[in-house]
Amino acid sequence: MYHNYFGLKEQAFSIAVNPRYLYMSQQHKEALAHLLYGVKGGGFVLLSGEVGTGKTTIIRCLLEQLPENTDIAIVLNPMADVVDMLCTICDELGAKYLNDTTNIKSLTDALHEYLLDNHRRGHNTVLLIDEAQLLSPEALEQIRLLTNLETTTQKLLQIILVGQPEINELLAQPRLRQLSQRITARFHLTPLTLEETEAYINHRLEVAGMPEGRKLYTHQIIRKIHTFTGGIPRLINIVCERTLIGAYGHNTQEISKDIFELARSEVAGSMDYLPSRRKAINWRPIAIGGAAVAAVFVVALLINLLFFRPNLPATGNSTQTTATLSREQQNTEIAPTQPTPLPTPIVKVESENLRSQLIASARTAPSTQKRLGSLFEYRQDNYSEAQADLVRYLGHDVSSDTHPCWELTRERIQCKTLELATWDSLRDLNRPAVLELTTPDKFITHAIITGMSQTQAQLLTPQGVLVLTPLMELGHMWTGKTFYLWHRPEGYLEPLTLGQRSDTVKWVAQSFAQLDQREKPLTRNELNATLQERIKIFQRNYGLTDDGILGEQTLMKLNEVLGIDYTLNILD
């Protein structure tokens, strides 16, 4: 209704992706040109940009301009596992493969056959991967290998990678230098300037049907909008929509300073913090009522005491280190000088089906000695089933055994694969995991490890039974490849250092306030010097490098202390 009030035919500032509203600034025109170049045979093309800068909108615009002889596979939710990735590409292109023999060789053979056939029919084939920063180095390397098939004049597969700025750091790794060298065009989208913000707002109003000569936003208000949003188009849409609603509610045709401040306070109240210096962030807040937290903690504590033995994380440093802040810091915000007692781990209560009930009951079932020869039931082609069983063991209800990690993204559960060299490294990781093994007859199989002692490993069989096996016997077959899960905090994309703002910083500050029994956290959302010193204390107490950087290791260890992630069972 309020759109008609301003003479608009439709909602001007919807956050839904609509190519008709694409504001083609000079950098957006260049970005689209880069993608079109990749479609026409330019090899690898990389488009990166902060959250909300318009990458997905440009992709939609690209799809509308594709040549008729172009077949494109679009992967919107990339996963870490290479086999899953190749299956998705085959499914998108329609390349036929046998479901019961899904391994890397059979899938790449199917893709190569499809690409050759497509080339003979005079068609170009394009692979577009959105959110490419989520790909593992192994998956990226396999994608590079797909481009080796070529004729004397052109590549048979053109690849477009679209992702957040972390994709640039990923491609900078030495082991991905071959892929990085094959990128023929790179473009990075940046937030809008003040002038572009004004043009962007006017463009969307014009497309929505704003009568000619009418002006809702003065230059001063647009300057405030740009300062508040940092020039991020998605955030500009949210603020402008709220200002229009506010003006309609106050029966005024002008977006005044008071209307803007009202909209600003409403938006800031539903978001974590305001952007500064055009820095893009994740806006979803972490807001938990103190009473609700206390209730959940008490219930979880009772469940834990009744059914589970407390399983405190093992530390790499048994001597608890003391540290003090400077006198000036102590006078402002006192950080603890002694390690804080750990709370009892919180047990997750998830919805259960028959399968998850069996696996949950296996946790407390008596462990029996069993030799590895009878555990070879997760063959290479059943790797995803082992992943799914691990996911269910950890209390998550997934419906698919084929792509279990896909269903976890909405919960911010991240699947990771590492190459570890020793059992000590696995103890430091301290997560139930899927281990890749090589059998004596040289087949690849997998085992789910749920606990460890100095000499034995506790494994979960496909039947949901916990068994013990000697580490020495298991170690001869473990290739080092390790698949595990961890709960990624809200907004975490890359390691955070002094001065950076993030939802993750806010969560960490709140977590330390809970552990230290403080009334207020040490900071709101900026990693300041006081919080950095508290992080260093935490890192020293748990045997981590005390660099004050919020990286995966530190966050995973904090998850352990808070009981967010399940850890390996400590065997007597």
C-alpha positions in Angstrom: 0.0 0.0 0.0 2.8 2.5 0.9 4.3 2.0 -2.6 1.2 3.7 -4.1 1.5 6.4 -1.6 4.9 7.4 -3.1 3.7 6.9 -6.7 5.6 3.6 -7.1 4.3 0.6 -9.0 6.1 -2.0 -7.0 8.6 -2.5 -4.1 11.8 -0.6 -5.0 14.1 -1.9 -2.4 13.4 -5.6 -2.2 16.4 -7.7 -1.2 15.3 -10.5 -3.6 17.6 -10.9 -6.6 16.0 -9.2 -9.6 18.3 -8.6 -12.7 15.8 -5.8 -13.8 17.0 -3.8 -10.9 20.7 -4.3 -11.5 22.4 -1.0 -11.2 25.2 -1.2 -13.8 28.0 0.9 -12.3 31.2 0.9 -14.2 32.6 -1.9 -12.0 29.4 -4.0 -12.5 29.7 -3.6 -16.2 33.3 -4.7 -16.1 32.4 -7.7 -13.9 29.7 -8.8 -16.3 32.1 -8.4 -19.2 34.6 -10.7 -17.4 32.0 -13.4 -17.0 30.9 -13.2 -20.6 34.6 -13.4 -21.6 34.8 -16.6 -19.6 31.8 -18.1 -21.3 33.3 -17.5 -24.7 36.4 -19.5 -23.9 38.6 -17.6 -21.5 39.5 -20.5 -19.3 39.2 -19.8 -15.5 37.5 -16.5 -14.6 37.3 -15.3 -11.0 34.7 -12.9 -9.6 35.0 -12.0 -5.9 33.3 -9.5 -3.6 32.1 -8.9 -0.1 28.7 -10.1 1.1 25.9 -8.1 -0.5 27.8 -6.3 -3.2 25.8 -7.9 -6.0 27.6 -11.0 -7.1 24.4 -13.2 -7.4 22.6 -10.4 -9.3 25.4 -10.3 -11.8 25.2 -14.1 -12.2 21.4 -13.8 -12.9 22.1 -11.1 -15.5 24.8 -13.4 -17.1 22.3 -16.2 -17.5 20.0 -13.9 -19.5 22.8 -13.1 -21.9 24.2 -16.6 -22.5 24.7 -17.6 -26.2 22.2 -20.2 -27.4 24.9 -22.8 -27.9 26.1 -22.7 -24.2 25.4 -25.4 -21.7 26.0 -24.3 -18.2 26.3 -26.1 -14.9 25.6 -24.0 -11.8 26.8 -25.2 -8.4 25.2 -22.9 -5.7 26.2 -24.9 -2.6 29.7 -26.4 -3.1 30.8 -29.0 -0.6 34.2 -30.1 0.6 34.1 -33.7 -0.7 35.5 -34.2 -4.2 33.3 -37.1 -5.1 30.2 -35.1 -4.1 31.4 -32.2 -6.1 31.9 -34.2 -9.3 28.5 -35.9 -8.8 26.8 -32.5 -8.6 28.6 -31.3 -11.8 27.6 -34.4 -13.7 24.0 -34.0 -12.5 23.8 -30.4 -13.6 25.2 -31.1 -17.1 23.3 -34.4 -17.5 26.5 -36.4 -17.8 25.5 -40.1 -17.3 27.4 -42.2 -14.7 26.7 -45.3 -12.7 25.4 -44.6 -9.2 27.0 -47.7 -7.8 30.5 -46.8 -8.9 30.8 -43.2 -7.9 34.5 -42.6 -7.6 36.8 -39.9 -8.9 37.9 -41.8 -12.0 34.4 -42.9 -13.1 33.0 -39.4 -12.6 35.8 -37.6 -14.5 35.6 -40.2 -17.3 31.9 -39.4 -17.6 32.5 -35.7 -17.7 35.2 -36.0 -20.3 33.0 -38.1 -22.5 30.2 -35.5 -22.1 32.5 -32.6 -22.9 33.8 -34.3 -26.1 30.3 -35.0 -27.3 29.2 -31.5 -26.5 32.1 -30.1 -28.5 31.3 -32.3 -31.5 27.8 -30.8 -31.4 29.2 -27.3 -31.5 28.3 -26.4 -27.9 30.3 -24.6 -25.3 30.3 -26.0 -21.7 30.6 -23.7 -18.7 30.8 -24.5 -15.0 29.8 -21.7 -12.7 30.5 -22.3 -9.0 29.0 -19.8 -6.5 30.3 -19.5 -2.9 33.6 -20.9 -4.2 35.4 -20.0 -1.0 33.7 -23.0 0.6 35.5 -25.4 -1.7 38.3 -27.5 -0.2 41.8 -27.3 -1.9 41.3 -30.9 -3.0 38.0 -30.1 -4.8 39.6 -27.0 -6.5 42.5 -29.1 -7.7 40.2 -31.7 -9.1 38.2 -29.0 -10.9 41.5 -27.7 -12.4 42.2 -31.2 -13.7 38.9 -31.1 -15.6 40.2 -28.3 -17.8 43.1 -30.5 -19.1 40.8 -31.8 -21.8 41.2 -29.5 -24.8 41.5 -29.3 -28.5 44.3 -27.6 -30.4 42.4 -24.3 -30.3 40.4 -24.2 -27.1 39.5 -25.6 -23.8 36.4 -27.9 -23.6 35.3 -26.5 -20.2 35.3 -22.9 -19.1 35.0 -22.4 -15.4 33.7 -19.3 -13.5 34.5 -19.1 -9.8 32.3 -16.7 -7.8 33.0 -16.2 -4.1 33.7 -13.9 -1.1 37.2 -12.4 -0.7 38.4 -15.6 1.1 38.6 -17.3 -2.3 41.6 -15.1 -3.1 43.4 -16.3 0.1 42.5 -19.9 -0.8 43.9 -19.6 -4.3 47.1 -18.0 -2.9 48.1 -21.3 -1.2 51.2 -22.8 -2.8 49.5 -26.1 -3.6 46.9 -24.3 -5.7 49.4 -22.2 -7.7 48.7 -24.2 -10.9 45.1 -23.3 -10.8 45.8 -19.7 -9.9 48.1 -19.4 -12.9 45.3 -20.5 -15.2 42.9 -17.7 -14.1 42.8 -15.5 -17.2 40.6 -12.8 -15.7 40.0 -11.6 -12.2 37.6 -9.0 -10.9 36.7 -7.9 -7.3 33.5 -6.1 -6.6 33.8 -3.4 -4.0 31.1 -1.5 -2.1 29.5 1.6 -3.8 31.0 5.0 -3.4 28.8 7.9 -2.2 28.1 9.0 -5.8 27.3 5.4 -6.8 25.0 5.0 -3.8 23.0 8.0 -4.8 22.8 6.8 -8.4 21.8 3.3 -7.2 18.9 4.6 -5.0 17.6 6.8 -7.8 18.0 3.9 -10.3 15.8 1.5 -8.2 13.2 4.2 -7.6 13.1 4.9 -11.4 12.7 1.2 -12.2 9.9 0.9 -9.6 8.0 3.7 -11.4 8.9 6.9 -9.5 7.2 9.8 -11.2 9.6 12.1 -13.1 10.8 15.1 -11.1 10.0 13.7 -7.8 12.8 13.3 -5.2 12.4 11.4 -2.0 16.0 11.5 -0.7 18.1 14.6 -0.4 21.8 14.4 -0.8 22.3 14.8 3.0 20.1 11.8 3.7 21.9 9.7 1.1 25.2 10.6 2.7 23.8 9.3 6.0 22.6 6.1 4.3 26.0 5.6 2.7 27.8 6.1 6.0 25.5 3.7 7.8 25.5 0.9 5.2 29.1 1.2 4.1 27.9 1.3 0.5 26.7 -2.4 0.5 23.7 -2.6 -1.9 21.8 -5.2 0.1 22.0 -3.0 3.3 21.1 0.1 1.3 17.9 -1.8 0.2 17.0 -2.6 3.8 17.5 0.9 5.2 15.7 2.6 2.3 12.7 0.2 2.6 12.5 1.1 6.3 12.6 4.8 5.6 9.7 4.5 3.1 7.6 2.6 5.6 8.5 5.2 8.3 7.6 8.1 6.0 4.3 6.5 5.1 3.5 5.8 8.8 4.1 9.5 9.6 2.1 10.7 6.6 5.0 12.6 5.1 6.3 12.6 1.5 9.8 13.5 2.5 12.5 11.3 4.0 13.6 13.6 6.8 16.5 13.2 9.2 14.1 12.1 11.9 12.6 9.4 9.6 16.1 8.2 8.7 17.1 8.0 12.4 14.0 6.0 13.2 14.8 3.6 10.4 18.4 3.5 11.4 17.5 2.5 15.0 15.1 -0.1 13.8 17.6 -1.7 11.4 20.5 -1.4 14.0 18.3 -3.1 16.6 17.8 -6.2 14.3 21.5 -6.3 13.3 24.7 -6.9 15.1 26.6 -3.7 14.4 27.0 -0.9 12.0 29.5 -1.2 9.2 32.5 1.1 9.3 34.7 2.1 6.4 32.8 0.1 3.9 33.5 -3.2 5.5 30.9 -5.9 4.7 29.7 -8.2 7.5 27.1 -10.8 8.4 24.2 -9.0 10.0 22.3 -11.7 11.8 22.5 -11.1 15.6 23.3 -13.5 18.4 20.7 -12.5 21.0 19.9 -14.9 23.8 18.0 -14.0 26.9 19.9 -14.5 30.1 17.0 -16.4 31.7 16.6 -18.7 28.7 20.4 -19.4 28.7 20.2 -20.3 32.4 17.2 -22.6 31.9 18.9 -24.4 29.0 22.1 -24.8 30.9 20.4 -26.3 34.0 18.4 -28.8 31.9 21.5 -29.8 29.9 23.5 -30.1 33.2 20.9 -32.5 34.6 20.9 -34.6 31.5 24.7 -34.7 31.4 24.9 -35.8 35.1 22.3 -38.4 34.6 23.4 -40.0 31.4 26.9 -38.9 30.5 30.3 -38.7 32.2 31.8 -35.3 31.9 34.3 -35.3 29.1 36.6 -32.3 29.5 38.8 -31.5 26.5 42.4 -32.7 26.6 44.8 -29.8 26.6 48.2 -29.7 25.1 49.6 -27.9 28.2 48.9 -29.4 31.6 50.4 -26.4 33.4 47.9 -23.6 33.6 49.6 -20.4 32.8 48.8 -17.1 34.6 48.9 -13.8 32.8 48.2 -10.2 33.8 47.1 -7.2 31.9 48.7 -3.8 32.0 47.7 -1.5 35.0 45.9 0.8 32.6 43.8 -2.1 31.2 43.1 -3.4 34.7 41.7 0.0 35.6 39.2 -0.1 32.8 38.2 -3.8 32.1 39.7 -6.4 34.3 40.6 -9.6 32.4 41.1 -12.8 34.5 44.6 -13.6 35.6 43.8 -17.3 36.3 42.2 -19.9 34.1 38.5 -20.1 34.5 36.9 -23.3 35.8 35.3 -25.1 32.9 31.5 -25.6 32.8 30.1 -29.0 32.4 29.7 -29.7 28.6 26.2 -29.0 27.3 24.6 -32.0 25.7 22.5 -31.4 22.6 19.0 -32.7 22.5 18.0 -33.4 18.9 15.0 -34.9 17.2 15.6 -38.6 16.9 14.6 -41.3 14.4 15.2 -45.0 14.7 18.7 -44.8 13.2 19.9 -41.9 15.5 18.5 -43.7 18.5 20.5 -46.8 17.8 23.7 -44.8 17.4 23.0 -42.7 20.5 22.5 -45.9 22.5 25.9 -47.1 21.2 27.6 -44.3 23.0 27.0 -45.9 26.4 27.0 -49.5 25.3 30.0 -51.6 26.6 32.9 -51.5 24.2 34.2 -54.8 22.9 37.5 -55.8 21.4 37.2 -56.4 17.7 39.8 -56.8 15.0 39.9 -54.5 12.0 39.3 -57.2 9.5 35.6 -57.2 10.3 35.3 -53.4 10.1 36.0 -53.0 6.3 32.4 -52.0 5.5 32.8 -48.4 4.5 34.4 -48.8 1.1 35.5 -45.9 -1.1 32.1 -45.7 -2.8 30.4 -45.7 0.7 32.4 -42.7 2.0 29.4 -40.5 2.1 27.5 -43.2 4.2 30.3 -43.0 6.8 30.0 -39.3 6.8 26.2 -39.6 7.3 26.7 -42.0 10.2 29.2 -39.6 11.9 26.7 -36.8 11.4 23.9 -38.8 13.1 26.2 -40.0 15.9 26.9 -36.3 16.6 23.1 -35.8 17.1 22.1 -34.2 13.7 19.1 -35.5 11.8 19.9 -35.8 8.1 17.7 -37.4 5.5 20.4 -38.2 2.9 23.3 -40.6 3.0 24.6 -39.1 -0.3 25.2 -35.5 0.6 25.0 -35.2 4.4 26.9 -31.9 4.6 24.4 -30.1 2.5 21.7 -30.3 5.2 24.0 -28.9 7.9 24.9 -25.5 6.3 21.7 -23.9 7.7 22.9 -24.8 11.2 26.4 -23.5 10.4 27.9 -26.9 10.8 31.0 -27.1 8.7 32.4 -30.3 7.2 36.2 -30.3 7.0 38.9 -32.6 5.7 42.5 -32.5 7.0 45.7 -34.5 6.4 47.0 -35.4 9.8 50.3 -37.2 10.4 50.1 -38.5 14.0 47.6 -39.7 16.6 48.7 -36.6 18.7 47.4 -34.4 15.9 44.1 -36.2 16.1 44.0 -35.8 19.9 44.6 -32.1 19.4 41.8 -31.9 16.9 39.7 -33.7 19.5 36.7 -34.4 17.3 35.0 -37.7 16.3 36.0 -38.2 12.7 35.9 -40.4 9.7 39.4 -41.8 9.0 40.5 -43.0 5.5 42.2 -46.4 5.7 44.1 -48.6 3.2 43.4 -52.3 3.7 46.1 -55.0 3.4 44.7 -55.9 0.0 45.1 -52.2 -1.1 41.4 -51.1 -1.0 40.3 -47.8 0.4 37.9 -48.1 3.3 36.8 -45.8 6.2 36.4 -46.0 9.9 34.5 -43.7 12.4 36.7 -43.0 15.4 34.8 -41.8 18.5 37.3 -42.1 21.3 41.0 -42.8 22.1 43.3 -43.9 24.9 47.1 -44.1 24.7 46.9 -47.5 23.0 43.4 -48.0 21.7 40.8 -46.4 19.5 37.1 -46.6 19.9 35.3 -47.1 16.6 31.7 -46.9 15.6 30.6 -49.7 13.2 27.9 -49.2 10.5 25.6 -51.2 12.8 25.9 -48.6 15.6 28.2 -50.7 17.8 31.2 -49.3 19.6 34.3 -51.5 19.4 37.9 -51.1 20.5 41.0 -51.7 18.3 44.7 -51.2 18.9 46.1 -47.9 17.6 49.1 -49.7 16.3 47.0 -51.9 14.1 44.8 -48.9 12.9 47.8 -46.7 12.4 49.4 -48.9 9.8 46.4 -48.4 7.6 45.4 -44.8 8.3 46.3 -42.6 5.3 46.1 -39.4 7.4 42.9 -38.2 5.7 40.5 -37.1 8.4 36.9 -35.8 8.0 35.2 -34.0 10.9 32.6 -31.4 11.7 32.7 -28.3 13.8 30.1 -25.6 14.6 31.3 -22.4 12.9 30.3 -19.3 14.9 28.0 -16.7 13.3 29.8 -14.5 10.8 33.1 -16.4 10.8 34.8 -16.4 7.4 38.4 -15.8 8.1 40.9 -15.4 11.0 40.2 -12.1 12.9 42.8 -9.8 14.2 43.1 -6.7 16.3 40.7 -3.9 15.2 38.3 -6.1 13.1 34.6 -6.2 13.7 32.5 -9.3 13.3 29.5 -11.3 14.7 32.2 -13.8 15.7 33.9 -11.3 17.9 30.6 -10.5 19.6 30.0 -14.2 20.3 33.5 -14.7 21.7 33.2 -11.7 24.0 29.9 -13.0 25.3 31.3 -16.5 25.7 34.2 -15.2 27.8 31.8 -13.1 29.9 29.8 -16.3 30.6 32.9 -18.3 31.5 34.4 -15.5 33.6 31.0 -14.7 35.2 31.2 -11.1 34.1 28.2 -8.9 34.0 29.3 -7.3 30.7 31.5 -8.6 27.8 34.9 -7.0 27.2 33.8 -5.6 23.9 30.7 -5.4 21.8 31.9 -6.5 18.4 35.4 -5.1 17.8 38.4 -7.2 18.7 40.0 -4.6 21.0 43.3 -4.9 23.0 41.5 -6.1 26.1 39.7 -9.0 24.4 42.9 -9.9 22.5 44.7 -10.3 25.8 41.9 -12.5 27.1 42.2 -14.6 23.9 46.0 -15.0 24.5 45.4 -16.2 28.0 42.9 -18.7 26.7 45.3 -19.9 24.0 48.1 -20.4 26.5 45.9 -22.3 28.9 45.0 -24.8 26.2 48.4 -25.2 24.5 47.7 -23.0 21.5 49.9 -20.4 19.9 49.2 -17.3 21.9 49.0 -14.8 19.0 45.6 -13.3 20.0 44.1 -14.2 16.6 40.7 -15.7 16.4 41.2 -18.6 14.0 39.6 -22.0 13.6 41.8 -23.7 16.3 41.0 -21.1 18.9 37.3 -21.1 18.1 37.1 -24.9 18.0 38.7 -25.1 21.5 36.2 -22.5 22.7 33.4 -24.7 21.4 34.8 -27.6 23.4 34.9 -25.5 26.6 31.3 -24.4 26.1 30.2 -27.9 25.2 29.0 -26.9 21.7 30.9 -29.5 19.8 31.2 -33.2 20.8 34.7 -34.3 21.5 36.5 -37.6 21.5 35.7 -40.0 24.3 38.5 -40.3 26.8 39.1 -44.0 27.3 40.5 -45.4 30.6 
